[in-house]
Amino acid sequence: MVFERLKNKEQLYTVVVSLLGMCIFATEVDIHSQSLKDWVLVYILTGSVVLLNLFPIILPPKANSFSMDSAVYLATLFLYGLNFTLQVLFIFSLIELYRNQRMSAWRHLFNFSMYCLMISGAYYSFLFFDGNIGKINVHHLLPYLISLLVYFSIRRVDYPIKSKGYRKKSTFPVECE
């Protein structure tokens, strides 16, 4: 009974996160605002994210791994803004949907939505603390630190149930990496 209630909460959480992420993407992205030169850069950055996901960094001793795609997303966010970064994320998500067909489409949608929430949270916190998009200011690091904190804090919210030990019997979506 506990696991069935837990499963329903997880499904509700998945639906809410997916809808929020799609709404953010729909309201923030303007595909027509990019020039041809910008689209070339979007494709190059997407290619770098694809490569970073194909070759993860392996951590001993248990062979855990992580990818550096977040570094590309955050650097793109600081230099080019939210619209540009979400376009890179969208194209990468389409490639990943095609490349990893073993994973269900709703899991891809959830991961895309989580990244939309993380990127937009980092963007607005960066702006709130007087960060300037397109200008790297090494003498004013607070906006960068806060946006990184927000980005990774939102990333950890994707596992509200993991800390209670129910993860093994759960059907909750895969990690956002």
N, C-alpha and C positions, 0 to 999 in steps of 0.2 A: 504494500500500500504506500509506503514511504517513497519507494522508487518510482511508482506511477505518478504520484504528485510531483516528485522531483522532475520526472521526464516532461510533464506538462509545463512546469515552470521554465525548463530549459527551452522547450519549443516556443513558448511565448517570448522569452528573452531573445531567441534567434530571430523570430519574426520582427520584433520591435527594432532590434539592431539593424536588420536588413532594410527595413522601411526607412529608418532614420538615415542610413548611409545613402540609399538611393535618392532620398529627398535632398540631401546635401549635394550630391553629385548633380542632380537635375537643376538645382537653383544656382550653383556656383560655376558650372562649366558653360563657356560660350565657344563652341567649336569654330565659329566664323570669325573670331577675333585674331586668329593666327595668320601670319604671312607664310609664304612658301618656305622661307628661310627658317621660320620658327618650327614648321612641321618637320623639317629635316632634323632639327635639334631634338624634337619630341621623339622621333624614331631612333635617333642615336642613343638617347637616354633610356628608351624602352629596351633597346638591344643590350645596354649595359646591365639593366635590371634582370633581363633574361639570363645573361651570362653569369651574373652573381648568384642566381638561383640554381643554375645548372652545376656550379662548382662551389658547394658550401664549404665552410671551414670546419674541419673535424676536430673535436676536443677529446683528448684522452681523459680518463681511462675507459669510459663506457661508450665511446664512439658517438657521443652526442654531437650535434652540429648546429651551426647558425649561418645565416646568410647576411650579407652586407647591403641588401636592397634598401633598408631603412636609411642608410647613409646617402644613397642617391636621392631618395625621396626628400629628405630633409635639406640636402644641398640645393636641390631644384626648387624647393619651397622658399628658401632664403634668397635665392638669386632671381627666380622668375615668377614666384607667386603661386597662389592656390590654383588658378585655372590651368596653368601649365602643368603643374604637378599632378592634378587629377586626370588630365589627358594622358600623361605617361602611365599612370596607374590603370586607367581604363584599357588602353591598348595592351599593356602587360597582362591584365586579367583575361582579355579575350585570347591571347596566346596561351596562357596557362590553362584556360578552359579547353582549348583544343589539344594541348600537349598532354594534359593529365586527365584523361577521360574516365579513368577508374574512379575518381572522386566525383561524388554526385554534384549536380548543378547548384543545389541549394547551399552546399558547403562553399563552393566558389563564390556564390553571391554573398554569403556571410563574411567570408574573408575580404572580399572587395569592399563591403560596407564597413567592416572594422577599420580597414586602412583609410577609407574616406573620413571616418570619425577621428582617427588619430591625426591625420594630416590636417584636417580643418581645425581641430583643437589646438594643434601646435601653431598653425598659422595665426589664429585669432589671439592666442596668448602672446605670440611674438609681436603682433601689432599693438596689443594692449600695453606692453612694457616698452613701447617706443622703439621697436625694431624697424629698420628701413629695408624694404624689399629691394634687392639689387645692389645693395652696398654692404660690404662686410666691414664691420667696425670692431676691431680687436680691442679697443679701449672701453667699449660698452658691451660687456659680455652677458649682462643680466637677461636681456630678451632671449638670447640663444639658450642659456641654461634653463630658463623657465619653460621655453617651448620644448626642449628635450625632455624635461621632467613631465610636462603634460602629455607629450607623445607616448612616452613609455608607461605613464600611469594609466592612460586610456587603454593601452595595449594589455595591461594586466587585468583590466575589468572584464576581459573576455572569458575569464574563468571564475565566476562567482561561486561555483560549487566545488571546484577542485580542492580547495583548502579543507573541506569537510570530509574528504576521503571517498566521495561517491563517484569519482571520475571513471573508475574501471568498469562499472556497470552502466555507464551513461552513454547516450547516443549523441552527445554534444559535439558540435563541429570541431574540425581539426584546428590546430594552431595556425595563426596568421602568418606564418613564415613562408 
